[in-house]
């Protein structure tokens, strides 16, 4: 057993207890499910229907649930560990069991006008339950029975009996007083008639009648005292009735205060919700305005780039918004220094150095563009000179990527191996694009491993050809 509510876990004297949750995973594959073994016992300790607790798990986990009333079997589809279910159970207790004011779990679920609230039997506070939770719909369709405990039933029955006895006693007193008043009116009328006769003997009779009336009055008074039960049991009953009335008045005042507090809290929540909604709309408007401004700025930048005199900037804009044939057409129409090598410089710089993405991956993605300029050895050599310019002048900080780009050119059949070896052996090839000699040597040093590997490939192929010729 454990205390109800995590806030009371360390209180050894806390009187509200519940069993520790036990879950068992059953089945496998698509049929795997979790059986909450003691869900009924937990719900009984919380004084809530077991369907509510099980349905709460399903709402929070996005899983279907199944409860068998005859056996008490509680199933949640999917595999869920005990720790996760225990956390959800604690959340259920905080939302649907504990009083929001005194945190006492001795509450009852009440429904009024499609709204759910908790009425605390300890402090009388009325807690409004958040109406947005999915479980609320299930509770409204399946309202709780709210059965009274045996002690509460006895108290209610005793209270009804006391009210019935009080009503009966009131009716009896009312009849006695009515009868007493009738007797007095009759005697008064008789006395008035005797006074009208004016005889002395009759006066004596009147005096006797007066004495008789006084005696009768005393007897009537005795009757009134006799009706008021002075026994210890009656005194105890009257004291209990007075106490019940005082308690009822106190509870009524407490309920009024609780209702006022609930209305105040509701007004605060509505005001907070309205403020949040206004803030959300304002944030959305600002975001929309920022996006529109960014789009306008991007469009203006794109238009400026397309109209730019820098061929690299212009080709980069074409790459961003047009297809491959348009890019090739634009590049062929450019008039740049260096001829075909100059055009390849613009392509390599605009396409590979235009983002932080890996250059070899970008080259592979844009293969269809580069392939348009790989038809012959001259075009392939122009691409290698452009590659040298890229890592020597345009992007020297990314020189470590040069071997990967060169190998990708070979593997994609964009440049032949013998062309790469010829370029590597010609130290002044980059002079066509005014590549500094020292920077050109640095690029060749960076790709030396790839060149060496290609040389080995060429040597092996030559050896194979010679062996075939000898045979």
C-alpha positions, 0 to 999 in steps of 0.5 A: 500500500502507498499514500494517495498523491505524491505530495503525501508519499513521505507522511507515515501517518497519512490515512488515505492509502491505495495499492501500488500499481501492477502492470503486466505486458502480454502478447507480442507483435501487433497484438501486444497489450498491457494488463493493469492487474489491480486497476479495480482495487486502485479505483476503489481506493480512489472512489472512482469508477475503474473505467475512468482510470483506464480511459485516462491511460488511453487518452494520454497514451493514444491507445485503445482500452478495454474493461471487462466489468464481470472480471475486472480485467483492464487492458491498454493496447501496446506495451507500457511499463509500470513507471509510465502508468504510475506517472499517468495515475498520479496525473489522474489523481491530481486532476480528478481526485484530489481537492484543488484547495486542501489536496484531500482525496475525499471528493465527489465528481459532480456534473452541472451543465456539461461541466465537471467539478469536484466537491470536497467533503473535507473542506467544502471547496468546489474545484473546476475540472479543466473541460478540455481533457478528452476524459471529460467527454467519457465522464459526461457520457458515463456519469458516476453513481456517487453512492453514499457510504454506510455511515453517510446513509445512516446520518442521512436517514437519522436526519430525515427521521429528526425532521419527520419527528419535528414536523409531527411534534409541531402539528401536535402543538398546533392542534393543542394550542388551537383546542386551548384557544377554543376552550378559552373563547367558550368560557369567555363567552359564557362569562359575558352572558352571566354578567349581563343578568346582573343578579347577586347570586349570579355574581357569586356564581361568576366568582366561582366560575372565575375560580374555576377558570383560574384552576382550569388555566393552571391545569392548561399550563400543566398540560403545556409543561407536560408536552415538553419532554424533559427526559435526558433522551429528549434533551439530547435529541433537541441538542442534536437538532440544534447542532444539526441546524447550526452545522447546516448553516455553517455548511451553507455559508461554506458552500456560498464562499466556495461557489464565490471562490469558484466563480472568481477562479473561473473569471480569472481563467477566462481572462487568462485564456483571453489574454493568451489567445490575444497574445497567440494571435499577435504572435501569429500576425507578427510571424506572418508579417516576418515571413512575408517580409522575408519572402519579399526580401528573398524575391528582391534578392533573387531578382537582384541576383538574376540582374547581377553583373557577377556571373557566379551570382547570376548562375547561383540564382538560376540554379535556385529557381530553374531546371537543369536545361535552363542552367546549361543554356544560361552557362553556354550563353555567358561570355567570361574570360578563360573560355570553356575553363572560365565557364566551368569556373563559374559552374563550380564556384556557383554550384559547389561553393554556394552552400555548406553542404558537402561538395561531393554530395552536391556534385552527385546531386547535380550530375546531369548539369556537369555531364553536359560538359564532359563530352570530350577530353578538352571539356574534362580538362576544363573541369579539372582546371575549374576544380583547381581554381575552386580549392586554390582561390575561391574556397581554399578553406575547404581544400580538404574536400578536394580529394572527395570531389575528384574521386566523385568526378571519376566515379560518376564518369564525368572525367576519365582517369588518364585526363586526371593523370595528365592534369596532375602532371601539368603543374601550370594548367591553372595558369589559364585562370590565373591560379597562383603556382604555389596554391596550385601545388597545394591543391595537387598535394591535397589530391595526391592520394587519389592521383596515386590510386588512379596511377596504380589502376592504370599500371594494373590495366597496362600489365593486364594488356601486356599479358594478353598480348604475350599470350 
